[in-house]
Amino acid sequence: MNMKQTILIFITFFIMMLGLSIPLWLDKGLPILKDYLNTTINSLENGWAFLKFFAGHIADIFVRIYEKFVLGVD
């Protein structure tokens, strides 16, 4: 065998080992990913609640400005 064939055999071997070890990675990695995703979802929900609260106050301010200056209601 020449050098090119030897390198290709080693590359094929490492790719095969990576492919065969994927179930082990998933077994260890999925619970960790699940915890990270739950934390992220909680953070996004809190941020979304804040944005809704903030947008509601901004909308109230614009409604008051509209009523006062456009409609002339006191």
Secondary structure, 3 states (H helix, E strand, C coil): CCHHHHHHHHHHHHHHHHHHHHHHHHHHHHHHHHHHHHHHHHHHHHHHHHHHHHHHHHHHHHHHHHHHHHHCCC
